[in-house]
Amino acid sequence: MKFDPKTIVLIVFIGVYIYLIASKKFRGLVVWIGASICFIFNILSFEDILHFINWNVIGIFIGTLIIAELFVYSQVPALIANYLVENSKTVGMAILLVCIVSGFLSAFVENVATVLIVAPIALELSRKLKVSPVPFLIGIAISSNLQGTATLIGDPPSMILAAYERMNFNDFFIFHGKPSIFFAVQAGAIASFIVLYLIFRRFNQKTTGMTRVEVRTWKPTYVLIVMIILLALSPLIDPEFKYLGGVICIALGIGSLIYHYYRNSSNARAIIKRYDWDTTLFLAGVFVLVGLLEDQGIVDDIKDFIVSITGKNPLGAFGLIVSFSVLISAFICNVPYITAMIPVVQKLSMDINGVGDGCHYLLVFGLLIGSCLGGNITPIGASANIVATGLLKRDGYPISFMTFVKIGLPFTLAATIAGSIFLLLVWQSC
C-alpha cells in the first residue's frame, strides 16, 4: 500500500498539535514521537533532522536558561523588586512598578523564571496588607510575557523569528535603519501599563516593611551583562546569525555552571536537575516538524489559503495575521504556531504585488506581536500564566478562567493595538 508523504506529515502535525492543546506535559517526547513516525515512513532522515534544527537557537536557549537559573539564585532581581516596594507610596504603585521590573527582567531572562523571581514579593506584600494577591500575580505574569518578545533572548518565539530572518541581537532595536520590535513592544507596554494602573489604583494602602533580601552573589549579574554585550558585538563576526550567538550563550552558561559547581555543588546539582529538557527537546522537535511541512509543500498551501481570503492586500493580510495569531495563542503554545507560520508569512509577502522589505517585515513582525501577546488573554495561554495561577492556588487563591481574562484581555488588546499601530506607522512601505 502506497502512502502519501504529504498526508502523513499533515496528520502527524495535526495530531501533535491536538495533544499540545490538550496537555502541557511531555511536549518534547510527543513532538519527537511525531517525528519518529515520519522517520518510519521514510519521509524524514537523520540528515534532515540535523538540517531542520536551528542549532544556533538551541544554543542560545540552553545558555540563557542556565544563566537565568543562576541569576534567580543570586537574589539580585528580588533585591531590585524589594527596593521598589519599599520606596513606593501605595501598594498599587508598588505592584505596578514590580510589574514593570518583571517586564524588564523578562526581556533578558526566561518568563517563567521572572515570575518565580518576583512573585514572592507580591505574595508577601498582599499577606501583610491582607489583600488578595490575584491581580498582582496576574499582572506580573502578563507583564513578563509582554516584554519577553522585545529582545532576541527574551522568549523562544523571538529566537525562532531571528533564526528565520537572520536577525541578530541588535536588529531587535534598529533594523534596516528603522525602529524594530523592541520599540513596538514598548508602545504596547505603555498602553497596557495604563490598563494595569487603572486596575491597581484602588489599592491605595500604604506599603509596609518587607523582609530584607540579601544578595548571595553578584557574579551571575556580571555574566548576564557580558552575554548581552557579546551578543550585541557578535554581528561583527557572524552578521547572518548562523552560529556565534549559540556559542556565546552555551559557553557562558556552561562555564558559569561549572564555576558555581565548585562554589556550591549542591545548588549546582539542583539547577542541573531542574533544567527544562522537555522544552529544549520540544523546541528542537518543532523545528523538525515544521521543516517537514515546508518540505512537503504544506506551507505553500496555507499561504494560498490566506491569499484566497485577503487577496494581495498587505493591510488585510496584516490584520488577519495579527488577529488570528492573538486568538490562536490565547489557548495553545505559540512556539509550534509561530515556527509553522513564519515560512507561510515569508511566502505570502512574496506573493503580494509591489512587495518591498517594509511590507515583508510588517507581516513577520505582526506575526510575532500577535502570537506572543495573545497568550496573555487566558491562564493557559503561556507557561508564565500557568505558573502564576499555580502559585496562587498553592497559597489558597484558586482563580477562575474568567477572573484571569478580566485582566488579561484588556491588557492584551491595549498592547496589541498599540504595537500594531507602531508597526503600521514604521513598516508599512509597500
C-alpha positions in Angstrom: 0.0 0.0 0.0 1.4 3.4 -1.0 1.3 6.2 1.5 1.2 9.9 0.5 4.0 11.6 2.4 2.2 15.0 2.4 -0.9 13.4 4.0 1.2 11.6 6.7 3.1 14.7 7.6 -0.1 16.7 7.9 -1.8 14.1 10.0 1.2 13.8 12.3 1.4 17.6 12.7 -2.3 17.9 13.5 -2.2 15.0 15.9 0.8 16.5 17.8 -0.9 19.9 17.8 -4.1 18.4 19.3 -2.1 16.9 22.0 -0.4 20.2 22.8 -3.8 21.9 23.1 -5.0 19.2 25.5 -1.9 18.8 27.6 1.2 20.7 28.7 3.1 17.5 29.8 5.7 15.6 27.9 5.7 18.0 25.0 9.2 17.2 23.9 8.5 13.5 23.9 5.3 13.8 21.9 6.8 16.0 19.2 9.7 13.5 18.7 7.2 10.6 18.6 5.6 12.5 15.7 9.0 13.0 14.0 9.7 9.2 14.6 6.5 8.3 12.7 7.7 10.3 9.7 11.1 8.6 10.0 9.5 5.1 10.0 7.7 6.1 6.7 11.0 7.2 5.2 9.8 10.8 4.9 12.5 12.0 7.4 16.2 11.1 7.5 18.9 11.8 10.1 20.4 14.3 7.6 17.0 16.1 7.5 16.9 16.3 11.3 20.4 17.9 11.5 19.4 20.3 8.8 16.0 21.3 10.1 17.0 22.0 13.7 18.4 25.5 14.1 21.3 24.8 16.4 22.1 28.4 17.0 18.7 29.0 18.6 19.0 25.8 20.6 22.4 27.0 21.9 21.0 30.4 22.9 18.1 28.8 24.7 20.2 26.4 26.7 22.8 29.0 27.7 20.3 31.7 28.7 18.2 29.2 30.7 21.2 28.2 32.8 22.3 31.8 33.3 18.7 32.7 34.3 18.7 30.0 37.0 21.9 31.4 38.4 20.5 34.9 38.2 17.5 33.8 40.3 19.8 32.1 42.8 21.8 35.3 43.2 18.8 37.2 44.7 19.6 40.4 42.7 16.2 40.6 41.0 14.4 40.1 44.3 16.5 42.9 45.8 15.5 45.2 43.0 11.8 44.4 43.3 12.0 44.7 47.1 13.7 48.2 46.8 10.8 49.4 44.6 8.2 48.2 47.0 9.9 49.9 50.0 10.1 53.2 48.1 6.5 53.3 46.8 3.8 55.4 48.4 0.9 53.0 47.8 0.5 49.3 47.3 -1.0 49.8 43.8 2.0 51.8 42.7 4.4 49.3 44.2 2.9 46.4 42.3 2.8 48.4 39.1 6.5 49.1 39.5 7.1 45.4 40.2 5.2 44.5 37.0 7.4 47.0 35.1 10.5 45.4 36.6 9.2 41.9 35.7 8.8 43.1 32.1 12.4 44.4 32.1 13.8 41.2 33.6 11.9 39.0 31.1 13.5 40.9 28.2 16.7 39.1 29.2 15.5 36.2 31.4 13.0 33.4 30.6 9.5 34.4 31.5 8.7 31.6 34.0 12.0 32.3 35.8 10.9 36.0 36.0 7.6 35.1 37.6 9.3 32.9 40.2 11.8 35.7 41.0 9.2 38.4 41.8 6.1 36.5 42.8 7.2 36.0 46.4 7.5 39.9 46.8 3.9 40.3 45.7 2.7 37.4 47.9 4.4 38.8 51.0 3.1 42.3 50.4 -0.5 41.0 50.0 -0.2 38.9 53.2 1.0 41.9 55.2 -1.9 44.1 54.0 -4.5 41.3 54.0 -5.5 41.8 50.3 -5.9 39.3 47.5 -2.7 38.7 45.5 -4.7 37.6 42.5 -4.5 40.8 40.4 -0.8 41.3 41.5 0.4 37.9 40.2 -1.7 38.1 37.0 -0.1 41.5 36.3 3.4 40.1 36.9 2.8 37.1 34.6 1.3 39.1 31.7 4.0 41.8 32.0 6.7 39.2 31.8 5.1 37.7 28.7 4.8 41.1 27.0 8.5 42.1 27.3 9.8 38.7 26.6 9.0 39.5 23.0 11.2 42.6 23.0 14.7 41.1 22.6 16.4 38.1 20.9 17.0 36.3 24.2 13.7 37.1 25.9 11.5 34.3 24.6 11.7 31.3 22.2 9.4 32.8 19.6 11.8 35.8 19.3 14.7 33.4 18.9 12.8 31.5 16.2 12.0 34.7 14.3 15.6 35.8 14.5 16.7 32.4 13.1 14.4 32.6 10.1 15.0 36.3 9.3 18.8 36.2 10.2 18.3 38.9 12.8 20.9 39.4 15.4 20.6 40.9 18.9 20.9 44.5 17.7 18.3 44.1 15.0 15.6 43.8 17.6 16.3 47.5 18.4 17.2 49.1 15.0 16.6 47.1 11.8 17.3 48.4 8.3 17.6 51.9 9.8 14.2 51.8 11.4 12.9 51.2 15.0 12.3 47.5 15.3 10.4 45.0 17.5 11.7 46.3 20.8 10.1 49.7 20.3 6.8 48.1 19.0 6.7 46.2 22.3 7.4 49.4 24.3 4.5 51.1 22.5 2.3 48.2 23.6 3.8 48.3 27.1 2.8 51.9 27.6 -0.8 51.3 26.6 -1.0 48.1 28.6 0.5 49.5 31.8 -2.1 52.2 31.7 -4.6 49.4 31.9 -2.8 47.9 34.9 -2.6 51.3 36.6 -6.4 51.6 36.3 -6.8 48.2 37.8 -4.2 48.7 40.7 -5.1 52.3 41.7 -7.8 51.1 44.1 -5.0 49.5 46.2 -4.2 52.8 47.9 -3.0 51.4 51.2 0.5 52.4 52.4 3.3 49.9 51.9 4.8 48.3 54.9 8.2 46.9 55.7 9.3 43.9 53.6 11.5 41.0 54.6 15.1 42.1 53.9 16.7 40.4 50.9 20.4 39.6 51.0 22.3 39.2 47.7 24.1 35.9 47.6 26.4 36.8 44.7 26.7 39.4 42.0 28.6 37.2 39.6 25.5 36.0 37.6 24.6 39.6 37.0 28.1 40.3 35.6 27.7 37.2 33.4 24.3 38.4 32.1 25.8 41.8 31.3 28.8 40.2 29.5 26.4 38.0 27.5 24.3 40.9 26.3 27.5 42.9 25.3 28.9 39.9 23.4 25.6 39.3 21.6 25.5 42.9 20.7 29.0 42.7 19.2 28.5 39.3 17.6 27.2 40.7 14.2 30.8 41.9 13.6 31.8 38.3 13.2 28.6 36.5 12.4 26.4 39.0 10.5 23.9 36.3 9.3 23.2 35.0 12.8 24.3 31.4 12.0 26.3 30.2 14.9 28.0 32.8 17.2 25.0 33.6 19.4 24.6 30.0 20.4 28.3 29.6 21.0 28.4 32.6 23.3 25.4 31.6 25.4 26.4 28.0 25.7 30.0 28.9 26.7 28.9 31.4 29.3 26.1 29.2 30.6 28.1 26.0 31.0 31.2 27.9 32.2 29.1 29.7 34.9 27.6 26.4 36.0 30.9 24.7 36.3 32.2 27.7 38.4 29.1 27.6 40.5 29.5 23.8 41.0 32.9 24.3 42.7 31.4 27.1 44.9 28.1 25.4 45.7 27.9 21.9 44.4 24.5 21.0 45.9 22.8 24.0 44.4 24.5 23.4 41.0 23.2 19.8 41.0 19.8 21.2 41.8 20.0 23.5 38.8 21.0 20.7 36.6 18.2 18.5 37.9 15.6 21.4 37.3 16.9 22.1 33.8 14.0 22.2 31.4 15.0 19.4 29.0 11.4 18.9 27.9 11.2 22.4 26.4 14.6 22.0 24.8 13.6 18.8 23.1 10.2 20.3 22.3 11.8 23.3 20.6 14.2 21.1 18.5 11.4 18.8 17.6 9.1 21.6 16.4 11.9 22.8 14.0 11.9 19.2 12.5 8.1 19.0 12.1 7.9 22.5 10.6 10.7 21.7 8.3 8.7 18.7 7.1 5.7 21.0 6.5 7.8 23.2 4.3 9.5 20.3 2.5 6.1 18.7 1.6 4.6 21.9 0.3 2.0 22.3 3.1 3.4 25.8 3.9 2.6 26.9 0.3 -1.0 25.5 0.7 -1.6 27.5 3.8 -0.2 30.6 2.1 -2.5 30.1 -0.8 -5.5 29.8 1.6 -4.6 33.1 3.2 -4.3 34.8 -0.2 -7.7 33.5 -1.1 -9.2 35.3 1.9 -7.2 38.6 1.9 -6.3 38.8 -1.8 -2.9 40.6 -2.2 -3.8 43.4 0.1 -1.0 43.8 2.6 -3.1 45.6 5.2 -5.8 42.9 5.0 -3.1 40.2 5.4 -1.5 42.1 8.4 -4.9 42.4 10.1 -5.7 38.7 9.6 -2.3 37.5 10.7 -2.3 39.6 13.9 -5.9 38.9 14.9 -5.7 35.2 14.1 -2.3 34.9 16.0 -3.8 36.6 19.1 -6.8 34.2 19.0 -4.8 31.0 18.5 -2.0 31.8 21.1 -4.6 32.6 23.7 -5.3 28.9 24.0 -2.2 27.0 22.7 1.6 27.2 22.9 2.9 29.8 20.4 6.2 28.0 19.7 4.9 25.5 17.1 2.4 28.1 15.8 5.0 30.8 15.0 7.5 28.3 13.7 5.0 27.0 11.2 3.7 30.4 10.3 6.9 32.3 9.7 7.6 30.4 6.4 3.9 30.9 5.4 4.2 34.7 6.0 7.5 34.8 4.2 6.0 33.3 1.1 2.8 35.4 1.5 4.8 38.6 1.4 6.5 37.4 -1.9 3.0 36.9 -3.4 1.8 40.4 -2.7 2.0 42.8 -5.6 4.7 45.5 -5.2 6.1 43.8 -2.2 9.1 45.5 -0.5 11.1 44.8 2.6 8.9 47.1 4.6 5.8 45.0 3.8 7.6 41.7 4.4 8.7 42.8 7.9 5.4 44.4 8.6 3.9 40.9 8.3 6.5 38.9 10.1 6.7 41.4 13.0 2.9 41.4 13.2 3.0 37.6 13.5 5.5 37.8 16.4 3.5 40.5 18.2 0.1 38.7 17.8 1.4 35.2 18.7 3.3 36.4 21.8 0.8 38.9 23.2 -2.2 36.7 22.6 -1.0 34.3 25.3 -1.8 37.0 27.9 -5.6 36.6 27.5 -6.1 33.3 29.3 -4.5 31.4 32.2 -3.4 28.6 29.8 -2.0 30.8 27.0 1.6 31.0 28.4 3.7 29.0 30.8 4.2 32.1 33.0 0.4 32.3 33.4 0.2 28.6 34.4 3.0 29.1 37.0 1.4 32.3 38.4 -2.0 30.6 38.8 -0.4 27.6 40.3 1.4 29.8 42.9 -2.0 31.4 43.7 -3.7 28.0 44.1 -0.9 26.9 46.4 -1.5 29.9 48.6 -5.2 29.3 48.8 -6.3 31.6 46.0 -7.6 29.4 43.2 -8.9 31.6 40.3 -11.4 31.0 37.6 -10.8 31.2 33.9 -12.8 34.5 33.6 -11.0 36.1 36.6 -7.8 35.9 34.6 -9.5 37.1 31.3 -10.9 40.2 33.0 -7.3 41.5 33.4 -5.6 39.6 30.6 -8.0 40.6 27.8 -7.9 44.4 28.2 -4.2 44.3 28.8 -3.7 42.3 25.6 -6.0 44.4 23.5 -4.2 47.6 24.6 -0.8 46.2 23.9 -1.6 44.6 20.6 -3.4 47.6 19.2 -0.7 50.0 20.2 2.1 47.7 19.0 0.3 47.1 15.7 -0.2 50.8 15.1 3.5 51.3 15.7 4.4 48.6 13.1 2.0 50.1 10.6 3.5 53.6 11.0 7.1 52.4 10.7 7.0 49.4 8.4 4.0 49.9 6.0 6.0 50.8 3.0 4.7 48.5 0.2 
